[in-house]
Amino acid sequence: MQYPDWIWHNGDIKRWQDATTHIMAHGLHYGSSVFEGIRCYETPDGPAIFRLTDHNKRLYASARIYDMALPYDLDTINAACREVIRRNGLSRAYLRPFAWRGLGGFGLSAETPIEMAVATWFMGPYLGDEALETGIDACVSSWQRFAPNTIPAGAKAGGNYLSGQLIAREARRLGFGEGIALASTGLLSEGAGENLFLVFDGALHTTPVSAALLNGITRNSLITLAHDHGIEVVERDLPREYLYLCDELFMCGTAAEITPIRSVDGRQVGTGRPGPVTRRLQELFFGLFDGRTPDRHGWLEAL
């Protein structure tokens, strides 16, 4: 992998190789970190970061859930995101602002300093170059999402993603593009790191935030775009077998963007090709960046 030259770390722009933390940092041992994933797109008006402020507000919300007092304010982190993209000469980029408990005491509840960094790099389609166009084959994982009141699914925290690692690595080992998890109830939850949408009779159906999932920024964006353009959205509990019965199925997230799913557990979804609702939402979403879709909600934040 080609790493960029510069990274923002604890208030300063540094060489990538100089942004270090101690190997005994709390976050490395206990997963005590929070983070965001954000994309910067090329637009007719120049590079723009998609929902930068909304993403970083969620970063602070995640930190609040885990009792982490972040040492920099929102404006500083927004500025750091912009600066690190500019310093690396990027116009299309993925951003990773994050915070973690640094070196302090060694116990679970030890008091430690909170460190912060913002990294950026070029990222293409997360699930492969063909995924956005032709879709992927997915499977239902043998691993379930965590039960309510165990680990807070509403926080985007490092430790939470151990669950996603189990789901994704199992899927890859079995030859699938991605895994889909059930909640502890046995009902649908989400992908390893993506939210799910099913299409029935032209309407979008998606699982609720109570189904042990992260309330994704892309998920919210698609629900909003659907409402804006007359597509019905139904948020409800969904059983596993609906994956085999729906007309269309796709995953979404900052990294995955809008990735169609053509089969689940070896069973074809719909026609086996991305359907009209999926294609329409891809057009509306990517149209935000090439000017086809008006930015009515102020989601594009200039670099």
DAZILIN-V678999 format. One record per pair of residues at least 24 apart in sequence whose ideal C-beta (glycine too) atoms are under 10 Angstrom apart, sorted by the first residue. I is the first residue (numbers start at 1). J is the second residue. D is the distance in Angstrom with one decimal. If there is no record, write none. Layout:
i=[I;I]
j=[J;J]
d=[D;D]
This chain:
i=[1;2;2;3;3;3;4;4;4;4;4;4;4;4;4;4;4;5;5;5;6;6;6;6;6;6;6;6;6;7;7;7;7;7;7;7;7;7;7;8;8;8;8;8;8;8;8;8;8;8;8;8;8;8;8;9;9;9;9;9;9;9;10;10;10;10;10;10;10;10;11;11;11;11;11;11;12;13;13;13;13;13;13;13;14;16;16;16;19;19;19;19;21;21;21;21;21;22;22;22;22;23;24;24;24;24;25;25;25;25;25;25;25;25;26;26;26;26;26;26;26;26;26;26;26;26;26;26;26;26;27;27;27;27;27;27;27;27;27;27;27;27;27;28;28;28;28;28;29;29;29;30;30;30;30;30;30;30;30;31;31;31;31;31;31;31;31;31;31;32;32;32;32;32;32;32;32;32;32;32;32;32;32;33;33;33;33;33;33;33;33;33;33;33;33;33;33;33;33;34;34;34;34;34;34;34;34;34;34;34;34;34;34;34;34;34;34;34;34;34;34;34;34;35;35;35;35;35;35;35;35;35;35;35;35;35;36;36;36;36;36;36;36;36;36;36;36;36;36;37;37;37;37;37;37;37;37;37;37;37;37;37;37;37;38;38;38;38;38;38;38;38;38;38;38;39;39;39;39;39;39;39;39;39;39;40;40;40;40;40;40;40;40;40;40;40;40;40;40;40;40;41;41;41;41;41;41;41;41;42;42;42;42;42;42;43;43;43;43;43;43;43;43;43;44;44;44;45;45;45;45;46;46;46;46;47;47;47;47;47;47;47;47;47;47;47;48;48;48;48;48;48;48;48;48;49;49;49;49;49;49;49;49;49;49;49;50;50;50;50;50;50;50;50;50;50;50;50;51;51;51;51;51;51;51;51;51;51;52;52;52;52;52;52;52;52;52;52;52;53;53;53;53;53;53;54;54;54;54;54;54;55;55;55;55;55;55;55;56;56;56;56;56;57;58;58;58;58;58;58;58;59;59;59;59;59;59;60;61;61;61;62;62;62;62;62;62;62;62;62;62;63;63;63;63;63;63;64;65;65;65;65;65;66;66;66;66;66;66;66;66;67;68;68;68;68;68;68;68;69;69;70;70;70;70;71;71;71;71;71;72;72;72;72;72;76;77;77;78;78;79;80;80;80;80;81;81;81;81;81;82;82;82;82;82;83;83;83;84;84;84;84;84;85;85;85;85;86;86;87;88;88;88;88;90;90;90;90;91;91;92;92;92;92;93;93;93;93;93;93;94;94;94;94;94;94;94;94;94;95;95;95;95;95;96;96;96;98;98;98;99;100;100;123;123;125;125;125;125;126;126;126;126;126;126;126;126;126;126;127;127;127;127;127;127;127;127;127;127;127;128;128;130;131;131;131;131;131;131;131;131;131;131;132;132;132;132;132;132;132;132;132;133;133;133;133;133;134;134;134;134;134;135;135;135;135;135;135;135;135;135;135;135;135;135;135;135;135;136;136;136;136;136;136;136;136;136;136;136;136;137;137;137;137;137;137;137;137;137;137;137;137;137;137;137;138;138;138;138;138;138;138;138;138;138;138;138;138;138;138;138;138;138;138;138;139;139;139;139;139;139;139;139;139;139;139;139;139;139;139;140;140;140;140;140;140;140;140;140;140;140;140;140;141;141;141;141;141;141;141;141;141;141;141;141;141;141;141;141;142;142;142;142;142;142;142;143;143;143;143;143;143;143;143;143;144;144;144;144;144;144;144;144;145;145;145;145;145;145;145;145;145;145;145;146;146;146;146;146;147;147;147;147;148;148;148;148;148;148;150;150;151;152;152;153;153;153;153;153;153;153;153;153;153;154;154;154;154;154;154;155;156;156;156;156;157;160;160;161;161;161;163;163;163;163;164;164;164;164;164;164;165;165;166;167;167;167;168;168;168;174;176;176;176;176;177;177;177;177;177;178;178;178;178;180;180;180;180;180;180;180;181;181;181;182;182;182;182;183;183;183;183;183;183;183;184;184;185;185;185;185;185;186;186;187;187;187;187;187;187;187;187;188;188;188;188;188;188;188;188;189;189;190;190;190;190;190;190;191;191;191;191;191;191;192;192;192;193;193;193;193;193;194;194;194;194;194;194;194;194;194;194;194;194;194;195;195;195;195;195;195;195;195;195;196;196;196;196;196;196;196;196;197;197;197;197;197;197;197;197;197;197;197;197;197;197;197;198;198;198;198;198;198;198;198;198;198;198;198;199;199;199;199;199;199;199;199;199;199;199;199;199;200;200;200;200;200;200;200;200;201;201;201;201;202;202;202;202;202;202;202;202;203;203;203;203;203;203;204;204;204;204;204;204;204;204;204;204;205;205;205;205;205;205;205;205;205;206;206;206;206;206;206;207;207;207;207;208;208;208;208;209;210;210;211;211;211;211;214;216;216;216;216;217;217;217;217;218;218;218;218;218;218;218;218;218;219;219;220;221;221;221;221;221;221;221;221;221;222;222;222;222;222;222;222;224;224;224;224;225;225;225;225;225;225;225;225;225;225;225;226;226;226;226;228;228;228;228;228;229;229;229;229;229;231;231;231;231;240;240;243;243;244;244;245;245;246;246;247;247;247;247;247;248;248;248;248;248;248;248;248;249;249;249;250;250;250;250;250;250;250;252;252;252;257;257;257;258;258;258;258;258]
j=[121;121;122;88;119;121;84;85;87;88;89;90;93;119;120;121;122;87;88;89;83;84;85;86;87;88;89;119;120;80;84;87;88;96;117;118;119;120;121;72;76;77;79;80;81;82;83;84;87;97;116;117;118;119;120;80;84;115;116;117;118;119;71;72;102;113;114;115;116;117;71;72;76;80;116;117;80;80;83;84;86;87;88;118;117;88;119;121;115;117;118;119;100;102;103;115;117;102;103;104;115;103;102;103;104;106;100;101;102;103;104;112;113;115;100;101;102;103;104;105;106;107;108;109;110;111;112;113;114;115;68;98;99;100;101;102;103;112;114;115;157;158;159;100;101;102;103;158;101;106;108;100;101;106;107;108;110;158;159;66;100;101;151;157;158;159;160;161;162;66;67;68;99;100;101;102;108;110;112;114;157;158;159;62;63;66;68;98;99;100;101;114;115;156;157;158;159;160;161;58;59;60;61;62;63;64;65;66;68;70;97;98;99;100;101;114;116;155;156;157;158;159;160;59;62;96;97;98;99;100;117;119;156;157;158;161;60;62;77;81;95;96;97;98;99;118;156;217;254;94;95;96;97;98;123;126;156;193;216;217;218;253;254;255;81;93;94;95;96;97;118;120;217;254;301;92;93;94;95;123;218;254;255;257;289;81;82;85;90;91;92;93;94;95;120;122;123;289;300;301;303;91;92;93;286;288;289;290;300;90;91;92;93;289;290;91;288;289;290;291;295;300;302;303;289;290;291;291;295;300;302;91;300;302;303;82;85;86;90;91;92;93;289;300;302;303;91;288;289;295;299;300;301;302;303;78;81;82;85;93;95;299;300;301;302;303;95;217;218;221;254;285;288;289;295;299;300;301;217;218;220;221;254;297;298;299;300;301;77;78;81;82;95;97;299;300;301;302;303;77;78;81;298;299;301;217;220;221;297;299;301;81;95;97;156;217;254;301;80;81;95;97;118;217;154;155;156;214;215;216;217;97;98;99;116;155;156;99;154;155;156;98;99;152;154;155;156;157;158;160;214;99;114;116;155;156;157;155;152;154;155;156;157;99;101;152;155;157;158;159;160;109;99;100;101;112;114;116;157;99;114;99;114;115;116;99;113;114;115;116;97;99;114;116;118;116;116;118;118;301;118;116;117;118;120;118;119;120;301;303;118;120;301;302;303;118;120;303;117;118;119;120;121;118;120;121;303;120;303;120;119;120;121;122;120;121;122;303;122;303;122;123;124;289;119;120;121;122;123;303;119;120;121;122;123;124;126;254;255;119;120;121;123;254;120;121;123;156;157;158;158;157;158;254;255;255;256;257;259;178;193;194;251;253;254;255;256;257;259;177;178;191;194;251;253;255;256;257;259;261;177;259;177;177;178;251;256;257;258;259;260;261;262;250;256;257;258;259;260;274;282;286;259;260;273;274;282;260;262;272;273;274;177;248;249;250;251;259;260;261;262;263;269;272;273;274;275;278;171;176;177;178;250;251;256;259;260;261;262;263;171;175;176;177;178;261;262;263;264;265;266;267;268;269;272;171;176;177;178;179;180;191;192;194;196;243;249;251;259;261;262;263;264;265;269;167;170;171;174;175;176;177;178;179;180;243;263;264;265;266;167;171;176;179;180;181;182;188;240;243;244;264;265;166;167;168;169;170;171;174;176;178;179;180;181;182;189;191;192;166;167;170;174;179;181;182;167;168;169;170;171;179;181;182;192;181;182;183;184;185;186;189;212;181;182;183;184;185;188;189;190;211;212;213;181;183;184;189;212;183;184;185;212;183;184;185;210;211;212;184;212;212;212;214;183;189;190;209;210;211;212;213;214;215;209;210;212;213;214;215;214;214;215;216;217;214;212;214;192;193;214;189;192;193;212;190;191;192;193;194;214;192;193;192;191;192;193;192;193;194;265;263;264;265;266;251;259;261;262;263;251;256;259;261;240;243;249;251;261;264;265;211;212;213;211;212;239;240;207;208;210;211;212;213;237;211;212;210;211;212;237;239;239;240;211;212;236;237;238;239;240;242;213;237;238;239;240;241;242;243;213;238;214;216;219;251;252;253;251;252;253;256;259;261;251;253;256;251;253;254;255;256;218;219;250;251;252;253;254;255;256;257;258;259;261;219;220;222;223;250;251;252;253;256;238;243;246;249;250;251;252;261;222;223;226;233;246;248;249;250;251;252;258;261;277;278;281;234;238;242;243;245;246;247;248;249;250;261;269;231;246;247;248;249;250;269;270;275;276;277;278;281;232;234;242;245;246;247;248;277;232;246;247;277;231;232;247;248;275;276;277;280;231;232;233;234;247;277;231;232;233;234;235;248;250;277;278;281;232;233;234;235;236;238;242;246;249;233;234;235;236;238;252;235;236;237;238;235;236;237;238;235;235;237;235;236;237;238;253;252;253;254;256;252;253;254;299;251;252;253;254;255;256;257;258;285;252;253;252;252;254;258;281;284;285;288;297;299;250;252;258;281;282;284;285;284;296;297;299;280;281;283;284;285;287;288;293;296;297;299;277;280;281;284;284;293;294;296;297;280;281;283;284;293;277;280;281;284;264;265;267;269;268;269;269;270;270;275;271;275;276;277;278;273;274;275;276;277;278;279;281;274;275;278;274;275;277;278;279;281;282;281;282;285;282;285;286;282;283;284;285;286]
d=[8.2;8.1;8.1;9.9;9.1;7.1;8.2;9.5;8.6;4.4;8.7;7.5;8.7;7.7;6.4;5.4;8.1;7.6;6.1;8.6;8.8;6.1;9.6;9.3;4.3;5.3;9.3;9.2;8.5;9.8;6.4;9.0;8.7;9.5;6.2;7.1;5.1;7.9;9.7;9.9;9.7;8.8;9.2;4.3;8.0;10.0;6.5;4.7;8.5;8.4;8.3;6.2;4.2;7.8;8.7;9.4;9.7;7.8;7.7;4.5;8.0;8.8;8.1;8.8;9.2;9.3;9.7;5.7;6.3;7.1;8.3;7.0;8.0;8.4;8.1;10.0;9.6;8.4;6.5;6.8;9.9;5.8;9.8;9.5;9.1;9.2;8.1;9.6;9.8;6.0;9.9;7.9;7.4;6.1;7.3;6.1;8.7;7.0;4.2;9.8;9.7;8.9;9.4;5.7;9.2;7.2;6.6;6.9;4.9;5.1;8.4;7.6;9.3;7.6;7.4;3.6;6.7;7.4;6.3;7.8;7.9;9.0;8.7;10.0;6.3;9.5;4.7;9.3;9.7;9.9;9.7;9.1;8.5;3.2;4.8;7.1;9.6;8.3;9.3;8.0;10.0;6.7;9.1;7.8;9.2;9.4;9.5;9.5;9.3;8.1;9.4;9.7;7.5;9.8;9.6;6.4;9.3;9.1;7.0;9.9;9.1;9.7;9.8;7.1;4.7;2.7;7.8;8.1;6.7;6.8;9.7;7.5;9.5;6.4;4.3;9.7;8.8;9.7;8.1;9.5;7.8;7.2;6.9;9.4;9.5;8.8;8.7;5.9;6.5;3.7;7.3;9.7;9.3;9.7;6.6;3.7;7.6;9.9;9.6;9.0;6.0;8.6;8.9;4.0;5.0;9.3;8.3;6.3;6.6;8.5;9.3;6.7;5.5;7.8;10.0;9.7;9.8;6.6;6.2;5.1;7.1;9.6;9.3;7.1;7.9;6.2;6.8;3.6;7.5;8.6;9.5;9.8;6.1;7.8;6.5;8.8;9.9;8.3;9.2;9.1;7.4;7.1;5.1;7.2;9.8;9.3;6.4;8.6;8.2;6.6;7.3;6.2;9.0;9.6;9.1;9.4;8.2;8.7;9.9;9.0;9.8;7.7;4.4;5.8;6.9;8.9;7.2;4.1;7.8;7.3;9.5;9.0;8.3;6.3;9.8;8.1;7.3;5.8;7.3;7.5;9.3;5.6;8.1;7.9;9.2;8.4;8.9;5.7;7.0;7.2;6.4;4.4;7.7;6.5;7.7;10.0;9.9;9.8;9.9;9.2;6.6;8.5;6.3;8.8;8.6;7.9;4.0;8.8;7.8;9.9;5.2;5.2;9.8;6.9;8.6;9.4;8.1;5.2;7.1;7.0;9.0;6.4;9.0;9.7;8.8;7.0;4.9;8.4;9.8;8.1;7.3;7.8;10.0;6.7;6.5;9.4;7.1;8.9;7.8;4.3;7.3;8.0;9.9;9.7;7.8;4.2;9.6;8.9;7.4;8.6;8.6;3.9;6.2;5.6;6.5;8.6;6.5;7.2;7.7;8.6;7.0;9.4;7.6;4.8;7.9;6.5;9.7;8.1;8.7;8.1;7.9;9.5;7.5;7.8;9.8;6.0;6.5;7.8;5.3;8.7;8.7;7.0;9.0;8.8;9.2;4.9;8.4;7.5;9.2;5.8;6.1;8.0;8.0;9.4;9.0;9.1;4.4;9.6;9.5;9.8;6.3;9.9;9.3;9.5;6.6;5.7;8.1;9.1;9.8;7.8;9.4;8.8;8.1;7.8;9.1;5.8;7.8;9.9;9.6;7.4;9.5;6.3;9.7;9.8;9.1;8.8;6.3;8.9;8.4;9.5;7.1;5.9;7.8;7.2;9.4;9.9;7.3;9.2;7.9;7.5;8.7;9.9;8.7;8.6;8.0;4.1;4.9;5.7;9.8;9.1;9.4;6.0;8.0;9.7;8.4;9.8;8.8;8.7;5.3;7.0;4.4;9.6;7.7;9.5;8.9;8.0;6.2;6.0;9.7;8.9;9.9;9.4;6.3;8.4;6.9;9.4;5.5;10.0;9.3;9.7;6.4;5.5;6.0;9.9;6.5;8.3;7.9;5.6;8.1;6.5;9.8;8.8;9.4;5.9;9.9;9.0;7.3;6.8;9.7;7.9;9.6;8.3;8.7;4.6;10.0;5.5;10.0;7.6;9.2;9.1;9.5;10.0;8.5;8.5;5.6;8.3;9.8;9.6;9.3;5.2;7.1;5.0;10.0;9.2;5.3;10.0;6.1;9.7;6.7;8.9;9.5;5.9;7.9;9.0;6.2;7.9;6.4;9.2;9.5;7.8;6.5;8.4;8.9;9.4;10.0;4.8;6.7;6.0;7.3;9.4;8.8;6.6;5.9;7.3;3.8;9.4;8.9;7.7;7.2;7.5;5.0;8.8;9.6;9.1;7.1;8.1;9.9;9.4;10.0;7.8;9.8;9.9;7.2;9.4;7.0;8.7;8.0;7.0;7.7;9.4;8.4;8.6;9.6;7.7;8.5;3.7;4.9;7.4;7.6;5.6;6.2;9.7;8.7;8.0;9.9;8.2;5.8;9.1;5.3;10.0;7.0;9.0;9.8;6.8;8.9;9.3;7.8;8.9;9.8;5.0;7.8;9.6;10.0;9.9;8.9;6.5;7.0;6.2;7.7;8.7;7.2;8.8;9.9;8.4;9.8;7.6;9.3;7.5;7.1;9.6;7.5;7.5;8.5;9.7;8.7;7.9;9.7;7.0;3.5;5.8;3.8;8.2;8.2;8.2;7.1;5.6;9.8;8.5;9.6;7.7;3.2;5.9;9.5;8.0;9.3;6.1;7.4;5.9;6.8;8.5;9.2;8.0;5.3;5.5;8.5;7.6;6.3;4.7;7.9;9.1;7.7;9.9;9.7;9.5;10.0;7.0;5.7;6.2;5.0;6.7;5.5;7.4;9.6;9.9;9.5;8.3;8.1;7.7;9.4;5.0;8.6;7.1;5.2;8.0;8.9;9.4;8.0;5.4;6.1;8.7;4.4;8.9;8.1;5.8;6.9;10.0;9.0;6.7;5.4;8.1;9.6;9.4;9.7;7.4;5.1;7.8;6.8;8.8;6.2;7.1;9.9;6.7;5.9;7.4;4.3;8.7;9.8;5.6;6.7;9.5;9.5;9.5;4.1;6.4;5.2;7.7;9.7;9.2;7.7;8.8;8.9;6.6;9.7;9.0;9.6;9.6;5.3;9.9;9.7;6.6;10.0;7.8;6.4;8.8;9.3;6.2;5.2;6.6;5.6;8.9;8.0;7.6;8.2;4.9;7.0;5.1;6.7;9.5;9.8;4.4;7.3;7.7;3.7;7.2;9.8;8.7;7.0;9.5;5.8;8.0;3.9;8.6;7.4;8.7;7.4;9.0;7.4;9.6;7.1;8.4;9.0;8.7;9.7;9.9;9.1;8.4;8.9;7.7;9.0;8.4;4.6;5.9;6.1;8.8;6.8;9.9;9.5;8.7;6.8;6.4;8.0;5.9;9.7;9.3;9.8;9.7;9.9;7.9;8.7;7.1;9.8;9.7;8.2;9.7;8.8;9.0;8.1;4.3;4.8;9.2;9.7;7.6;9.2;8.3;7.5;4.1;8.5;3.8;7.0;10.0;10.0;8.9;9.0;8.7;9.2;9.5;8.3;8.2;9.3;9.6;6.6;8.0;7.8;7.9;8.6;7.0;9.2;8.3;8.3;6.9;9.1;9.5;8.0;8.7;8.9;9.0;9.3;6.2;8.0;9.9;8.5;4.7;4.6;8.0;8.7;9.5;6.8;9.4;7.6;8.6;7.7;9.7;7.8;7.2;6.3;9.6;9.7;5.0;6.3;5.8;7.4;9.5;9.2;7.7;4.4;7.0;6.3;9.7;7.2;7.2;5.4;9.5;7.3;8.3;9.0;8.3;9.8;9.0;4.9;9.0;7.7;7.6;8.9;8.9;9.2;9.8;9.6;8.9;6.1;9.3;6.8;7.4;8.4;8.9;9.0;3.8;6.0;4.1;9.2;7.8;4.6;9.4;9.7;7.2;9.9;4.1;9.3;8.6;9.9;9.5;6.9;5.4;6.4;9.0;8.2;8.5;10.0;7.3;7.8;6.1;8.0;8.5;7.0;9.0;9.1;8.8;9.2;8.2;7.3;5.5;7.8;6.6;8.7;9.6;8.7;8.2;8.1;9.3;6.6;6.0;7.2;8.6;4.0;8.2;7.3;5.4;8.5;9.4;9.0;9.3;5.9;4.9;3.7;7.1;8.1;9.5;8.0;6.3;8.7;4.6;7.0;9.4;9.7;8.3;8.1;7.9;5.8;6.0;8.6;9.7;8.9;9.9;7.1;9.8;7.4;7.2;8.1;9.4;9.5;8.0;6.2;9.8;7.2;4.0;7.2;5.9;9.6;8.2;6.1;6.8;4.7;6.9;9.0;9.2;9.6;6.9;9.7;8.0;9.2;8.0;4.7;7.8;6.6;6.3;7.7;7.5;9.9;7.2;7.5;5.6;8.1;8.1;9.2;7.5;7.7;6.9;5.6;5.2;6.7;6.7;9.2;8.5;9.9;8.2;9.8;9.6;6.7;8.2;8.8;6.7;5.7;7.7;9.7;9.7;8.5;6.7;9.2;9.6;4.6;5.3;5.8;9.2;8.0;7.2;7.8;8.0;5.9;7.8;10.0;8.4;9.9;9.9;9.7;9.4;7.0;8.4;8.3;6.9;9.2;5.9;7.3;5.7;9.8;8.2;6.7;9.9;8.9;6.6;9.0;9.3;6.6;9.9;4.7;6.5;9.2;8.4;7.5;9.4;9.1;10.0;8.7;8.9;6.9;8.2;8.1;9.0;9.3;6.8;8.6;7.6;8.9;9.8;6.3;8.9;6.7;7.3;7.6;9.1;9.1;9.4;8.0;7.5;9.0;7.8;9.3;9.8;7.1;9.4;8.5;6.0;9.1;7.9;9.6;9.4;7.2;3.6;7.9;5.6;5.0;9.1;9.8;9.6;8.7;8.1;7.5;8.9;8.8;5.0;9.9;7.7;8.6;8.4;9.9;8.4;8.1;7.2;7.8;4.9;9.7;9.4;5.7;8.1]
